[in-house]
Amino acid sequence: MVMRNIIKIDESKCNGCGLCVHACAEGAIKIINGKAKLISETYCDGLGACLGRCPQGAITIEQRQAAEFDEAAVKKHLESQKAQQPARPEGFVCPGLATKMFKQKSQAGNIDDADTGQSESELTHWPIQLHLVNPNAPFLKNADLLIAADCVGFAFSDFHKRLLKGRSVIIACPKLDDTSGYVGKLSEIIRNNDLKSITVAHMEVPCCFGLKRLVETAVAMSGINIGFNDITVSLDGHIQQP
């Protein structure tokens, strides 16, 4: 054992996205039971190539007593992995996790495509699922933020024109998602991004009101003095009036 730099993974922040796994050239990290794990100290060189790829800030470098980095063991480990797994392109990153910003939409509103009659989407960024969103993503800065339950976009026919237009959106399901990290993540988003406004949209069913409670708790935890507009959508697709 020697005193050296080695990575430390905070499992309470990890969402299991796997970006760190692909960033580690030594194969020292693996997703186990939905969380990133350091599988062997001897595989970790302590340089921290994985740090910048973690959207949750769950990985840090600490100095502690640890087994020495073993380059020969790493080579053997990588050869074993290559034999067991199908080949992937070098530098592979799941496209669904990469932050993307789309062109600004027309100031005149939705424009129908002349050939298809399809209305222009008001979505300006990706990803949108709360588990995947980086709390410091550029589309959150000074944003009018819409936090919508998954089903709202299907039930409400004017979702793009009346709710999404001009807003950055995050979606979540308070019933079926693992929401254990949602309050902390929303609180970080609220605290770090100087949001202009928050709108919460959910369905009329009781379980969906859990989204409102999550946001209420996150706002209180953030310490930021900001309210939010609460919108309830009926099962037949209409906004219910208070």
N, C-alpha and C positions, 0 to 999 in steps of 0.2 A: 504493500500500500504506500502511496506517495501523496503529498499535498499538491493538487493540481486543479485546473479549471475543468468543469464538467457541467453538462446541462441539467436543469431542474425543471420538471413539468408540473404545473399546478393543475391537477385534474378537475378542480372545481370550475376552472375557466375553459378547459378543453371541450370542444364540441365534436371531436372525432372527425374533422373534415379530411385529415390525412395529408395536407399540404406539407407538413414537416417530414413525413415519411419519404416523400419524393425529393425533398431538399437535402436529405442526409445521404451523402455519397457512400458512407460506410455501412448503411443499413442498420444503424443502431436503434432506430425507433420503429415501433410496430403498433398498429391499432388493435387493442385487446379489450373486448367488452365495451366497445364504443369510446375508448379513451386512448390517447397516445401514451406509450410506455417506453422507457429506456430499457431495452432488453438485456444489455450487458454493458458494464462500465468499460470493458476492454475494447469495445467497438467505438466508443465516443472519443473523438480527438479534442473536444472542448473548444473548437474554433467557433461554433455557433452559427453555421450556415443556415440552420433551421429557424433561427430567431426571426428573421425578417419575413418569413413565409407564414407565420402564425397570425391569423386575423384576430385572434382572441387575446393576444399578449400573454399566453399561458406558459411560454418558455423563457427562462432566464439562464444566465451563467452564474454558477456559484463556485467558490474555491473550497475544497474539502478533501479529506482523505479518501482516496479511491484507487482501484486497481489501475495499473499503468495501461496506457493505450497500446494495443498489440496489433501492429500492421499486418503481421502474418495471419493472425486469427481473423482479422477483417477480410483479408483476401479469401480465406477458406470459407468464411461465412457468406460472402457475396457469390462465390462459385456455387455454393449449395442452394442459395436463393434462386440463382439463374436457372439451375437445373429443375427446380420445382415449379417455377412460375412462367406463364407465357410472356413473351417479350413485349415491352412497351417502348414507345419512342423515347429517346433520351430527353430528359427535362420535362416529362409528361406532367401536366397539371389538368385536373378535371375542369373542363370548360365551364361547368355550372358554378364554380367557385371563384372564377376570375371576375374582378370588378370591371364593369364596362359602363361607359357613359354614352348615351345616344344623342343624336342631333337635337337641337331645340325645335320644338314644334311651332307650327305657324301661329302668329299672333292673331290671325283671323279665326282661329278655332279649327275644328276638325274639317279636313278636306277629303272628299270622296274621291277614290281612285276612278279615273274616267273609264277604265276598262272593266274593273271588277265591281265597282260600287262599294268597295270596302272602305270604311271610315279609318282615318289615320289613328294609330295608337297614341295615347298620351303618356306611355311609359318612357321614362328618360334614363333608366339605369338598370343594372343587373349586378348581383342577385337581389331578390326581394324577400326571400324567406328569412325570418328573424334568426334562425340558427346559423345561417350562412353570412349574414350581413356583418361587415367589419364596422365596429362602433365609430371608427375614424374615417369611414369612406367619404370621398369628396362630395358625393351627392347629398350628404347629410348636413353639410356646412350651411348655416343660415337658411335652412330649408323650412318650408311649410310642410310638415310631416303628416302623412296619412298612415295610421296603423289600422289595418283592416283584417277582420276575420276571413279565413279562406273562402267561405261560401258567399260572401257579399258580392264578389265580382261575377258570380254565376247568377245570383238571384236578382240583382239590380241591373236592369238593362241599360241604364244611363250611367253606369259606373265610370266610364272613361270621361265623359263630358262633364258630369256634375260632381264627381268626387276626386278622380285622379288628376284631372287637368290642373297644371301649375303646382303639383305637389310631388314630393318624393314619397314612395310607398314602401311599407314593410307589412308583410302578411304573417299571420300566425293562427293556430287553432288552439284555444285555451282548453279544449277537452281532450284532443288526441295527441298533441305535441307533448314532449317532455319539457315542461315549463320551468324546471328547477332553476335554470340560469337566466330566465327571461327578465325578472325584475332587475337583477344586477346589470344586465346588458342594456336594457332600456334606460336605466338610471344613468349609465355611462354615456349613452347617446345624448340624453337630455343635458347632462352636465357639460359635455365637451363641445357641443356644436352650435351654441347660440341660436337655437331654433326660433323661427318667427312665430310659428303656431303649431298646435297639435290637434289633429282630428282623429277620433276613434270611431270606427264603423263596425258594427256587429249585427248578427241576426237577432230576432226577437226571442229565440229559445233560451231558457234559463242558463244553460251551460255556457252560452256564448257571451253572456254578461261578464264572465270571468275575465275577458279581455279588458273590459273597463276597469275592473278591480286591479289587474296587473299594472295598468298604466297609472292609476291613482297611487298605488304603492311606490312605483318607480319615481313619479314626480316628487313625492314626499321624501324619498331617500336621496334624490339628487340635490336637494337644497335649493333648487332653482324656482323662482316665483313665476310659474307659468301654469295657466289652466289649460283645459282642452274642451273641444266641442264634441259632444257625444251624439252619435247618430245610430238609430235603430232601424234596421230594415226588416220588413215583414216577410213571411215565408212566400207570399205571392209577389214579392219584388217591389214594394213601395216603401218610401221613407215614412216612418210613423212620426206624427207630430207629438211633441211633449204634452 
